[in-house]
Amino acid sequence: MKVILTLLCLGAIACGRSTVTPSSEGVIGQVRSLAVSAVSSVDRLGVTEICQALLQKETIASSLLNTTHQFSTSQTNCDGSTQSAEASTVTIQQDGANLVFKRPNNATFLFPEIETTRSGALAEVCASVTNLSSPIVSETEALFFTTSAISSDDCVPRAAEKCILLERGFVSGTTARVHTREWLRIVTDNTQGRIGFVNFRRKVSRSFCPDNQVISQSATLK
């Protein structure tokens, strides 16, 4: 999901361009080539930082159980209407081998799965970190990614934090049609005490919407 136009020139990085135009939901539905390219050194470094931060979080996973965290969440529906923003209080719980965010009384949280190198949206990227190329292609889906070709309108990186954009598409022959874009900002330094946590996340998806419509969901860690 994340790298602009078919990973065209790897999000403009391979072409030597450093500017990135603001993204739009119009990218949903675009058809991308599945031609695999090695990622830029900047993207490789960014992915490595993120995955190392997730690994550090995993080493202290037991101490995170039952801790409480607060998010501000919002959602825009298929028709463009916006649901009221709300504050969500969650605790970290064990779910099989994975960690999840749970709200009181099991109320639904927009992004319940906690990101690790083994589960969640970043698992495929982290599993490929030693031999990184894009897209990562399975039988039915392709995953495009970048940590550099991201508009500041979508995700603003801050000190000790790193943004990553994921774009997923359904595979058909030698191409993939994008159905989801997702921006995540991960704490990569322990100065905040939350290394490996995703403190901002926004997902734009076709979901079950009619053609030319999408839903947008976001959550910001307080």
N, C-alpha and C positions, 0 to 999 in steps of 0.2 A: 503494500500500500504506500509507500512513502518514497517516493523519489520522483519526480516530475516527468511527465511524458515518456512512458515506455522506458523510464530510466534512461531516457534519451540522454546520451552523453553522460550517463550516470548522474542525472539530476544536474547537468551542466557542469559538474566538477571536472569530468574528463576533458571537457572542451576548454578548460581554463577560465571559465566564467565564474564569478563569485556572487553575482547578484541573483536574487530569487524573487520572482513576482509573487504577490499574495495568492494563495490557493483559493479554490472555490469548490463548492460541492459538485460543479459541473464535471469534475474529473471522474466522478462515479459514472460507470457505464462505458468509459473509454476502453479501447482494445489495445493491449500492450503485447509487444513481441516477447517471446520466451527465450530469445537469444541471451545466453548467460555471459556476464562480464565480471571481471575481477573488480572489486570495489577500490575506491581511492584510498590513499594512505590516511586521509583525514577521517573517512568513514570507518576504516579499520580501527583506528585509535579510539574513536568515539564508542564503537560497539564494545571494544575490549574494556574500556572504562566502565561502561554500564554493566557488563556481565561480571566483572570483578566486584562491583558494588553489590550485585545480587548475591554473589557467592559469600561475601562477608556477612550479609544479612542472614543467609542460611546457617552460618556457623553459630549464630545466637538465636536461632529460631525458637528454642525451648523457652528462652526468657521473654519472648514476645507474646506467648500464649496468655490470653485473658487481659491483655493490655487494651486500653480504650483509646480511640482516635475519633476525630471529628472531621467531617467533610462538608463542603458546600456543594450541592448538586443541582443540576438543571437539565431540562430536556425540551427539545423542539420536536413536535409531531410531524407526521408525513405532510399534513396540509399547511405547515408553516406556523401553526399556533404554538405558543410557548407555555409550558406548564410553569407554575410558580416555583421559583428557586426555594430549596429547603435545606435545612441543616440536618445532617445524618450522623448520629453517633453509632459507632460500630465497635465490636470487640474482635480480637483475633482468636480464631478457634481452629482446632485440628479437624480436617475432613479427609479421612484416609491418610495418605502420605503427604497431603498438601495442606497449606494454610489458607484460610478464607476469612473475609470480613463478614460478620453477622450482626444484623440489627436486632434490637429487642423484639421479642415475640416472633422472631424469624421473618420480620418484614423484609421485603425485597430491597437489596442495595444494587445500584446500577452496575458496579464492577466488583462482584464478590470475590473473585479469584485474586489472591495475592501473588504478584509476579516473583518467580524464582527462575533459576537457570533450567529447571526441569518441568515447570508448568506455567501456563499463562501465555500471554501474547508474545513474549520475548523468548520463549523456550527454543523455538526453531533457530533463531538467530544465534543464541548463545551456544547451541549444540554445534554450530558450524564455524565458530569463531576462529579455529585454527586453520581453516581452509575457506575463507570467506569469499563468496561470490553472490551475485544477485541477478535474477530472482532465485529464490529457493523454491524448487518445483517439486510437488508431489503428484500423485496420479490425478487429483481433481482440482488442486489449488496452487496458485503461485503467490509467493510473498516477496514484494519489493520493499526495500528499506533504505534509509539514509539518516545520518546524524548531522549532515552539513547543508543539504539543499532544502532547507526549511525556512519558510517565511516567518519573520518575527511577529506577523499578525496572527499566526497559528500557535506558536510556542516560543516563548522568550527564555533562552537559556540564562541562568544566573550563576554566580560564583558557586563552585562546588556542586553544580547540577548540570545535567546533560539532557537535551531533547533528542528524541528519535521519532521518525515518522514511518509507519508501517502501512503498506497498501496491499490488500489481498484481492485476488481475482480468480474467477472460475476458469479452469483450463479447458480449451477447445482446440485440439490440434497443436499448432505452433504458436498460439496466442492465448491471452487471458483477458477476460473482461472484468475490470475493477468493480467490486461491489462494496468495499469498505476501506475507509481511510481512518487511521488512528494515530494521534499524537500523544506521547508520554514524556514527562519530564521526571528524571530519576535523580535522587540525591546520590552523588558519587564521592562524597567526603564526609567523614564522621563528625565534623565540627558541629553539625546540627543534631547529632545524636540519632539520626534516622537514616543511616546509610542503606541504600538499596530500596528505600521507599519511593513509590510513585507519588509525587506531591501535586501533579496536575495531569489530567487525562481527558482527552476529548475524542469521541468516536462519531464519525459520520458514516451512515450505512444505508443501503437500499432496503435492507430488512424486508418487511412484508409490504412496503409501500408500492403504490402504482408507479408506472414508468414516469421518469423525470421528477420523482419526489424522493426525499430522504428523511431520515430522522437524525438528530444530533443530540448526543448525550455528553455531559461533562461533569467532572468531579475535581474539586480542589481541596487538598489536605490543609487543615488549619494548624 
